[in-house]
């Protein structure tokens, strides 16, 4: 008979860590006597980061005494006490490889349901001074698990734990955990997991993404779709190569298209509709300069590439491409990349919704070309927002492509129409807002693709989800550097990205989107640490190669792993939390 050994609680506190302040509830301590269990937590307990912890499906965390004994031996420690792993309930029994998601247990007067394994997180390693611990919990199959409170009541150390119901499919916590984080990810097991209604929505979403990937809906994409956007294909070439500017076309007063071909006139490798091209500028002395990425806007099957660049007021790269590049010049470019691509669903009748603002039209235009060239019979919606006809790039080109599709809908929104702008059924005055989206009558089973400024996409994404479109079927691409994600770190004003003073020889590390670089001299533990020293916005969670939040496109060069990832990323990307450069590298950060 399983038994409750300890009830552990703790309110969130601010903790110094690596020069930052972490707001966390991971510090739990045993309490005596009965404690009331409520829907969201135990009396006296709280969670610091409610995006990654807490809520109804993660109200109570369980860890086992047997795992404490395992870690004491493995880590060579004799100082571990109940609550050290951030758990609310320390138990004797209920092993991760025996307890199944959906199982229900009575403890005292409360009834609980198992909902998911513990999500890997750096804070449990911070709590114990063991940075590798998040990866070890997964690789050793000892994550612990969360409970949902079915019936509120009181619990107390020493009480027996009584199983009152078996979960469906009999998939253990350890099996569910490995299915997400460790290869392989077989479709039949993913389907079984998705039949467990008790499984938390976040894990269900990850398994649906993995299932689409396993079934081929992701076009054989490499990576783990359940944890991060996946690379669609291996880049066609390594590093940078010259491409010749065949011709230049001014689309609007501030958007210029450059048509690029191979200098020897051989066809360039085909790009997927939605991918981007990375260009390296040249300084006035002819040395390599800024690295910037631009979506490909031309027909995906053409022998050359087209990029369309908006001139930004203080944009060094865009200004150079507008004023310093002419037909006949050569550019240095990395191969097309990107996970924001039109899904190859020729047998799928689901509608397609393409939504853009301003120059965000460029990757969607490539997708529209692909649909038109394929003579797609799917319903296609084209939604575009711009200021007026003067700033409306590719207007005639888009209308021509839509005429080639048997079931296409056009809606263009001019926020400040000019006196000469012609407004009709397809073009209206106003903004593409959430209310406007709600009035369109979009099909709820659509695949939606969005590109534009961050605020625009957040608003439209929320509107589409509210309308009933599955979040898994809403795909987004943003301009510039992606926003950082540093869970639990207290907000503070941060400097702009900056280079570091060179200190001796070493590989050159370029952060392309942030337009800064640094020399790798061994002073930092990982590329993530180096990026943070340069105040480059980064995204991470576990910092040990498990969660893949830090996965970053590797535009040039190669990396070595200081800690072997639980699942290897494709060669075209790097887990920057646990890697270092193997020679010069360019990262899409």
Secondary structure, DSSP 8 states (H G I E B T S, - for coil): -EEEEEEEE---EEEEETTEEEEE----EEE-S-EEE-SS-BTT---S-TTTS-SGGGSEEEEEHHHHHHHHHHHT-S---TTTTS-SEEEES--TTT-BTT-EEEETTEEEEEEEE----HHHHHHHT-TTHHHHHHHTT---EEEEEEE-EEE-TT-EEEEEE--GGG-BHHHHHHHHHSS---HHHHHHHHT-TTS-HHHHHHHHHHHHHHHTTTTT-BS-TTTS--BSS--SSSSEEEEEEEEEEEEETTEEEEEEE-TT--------TT-EEEEEEE-TTSSEEEEEEEEB-S-TTSSSEEEEEE--TT-HHHHHHHHS--TT-EEEEEEEE-S------TT----EEEEEEGGGHHHHHHHHHHHHHTT--S-EEEEEEES-GGG-TTHHHHHHHHHTSTTEEEEEEETT--TT----SSEEES---HHHHHHHT--TT-EEEEEE-HHHHHHHHHHHHHHT--GGGEEEEESSS---EETTB--------------SS--EEEETTTTEEEE--S-SSSHHHHHHHTT---EESSSSSSS-TTEEEEEES-EEESS--SS---TTEEEGGGEEESSSEEE--
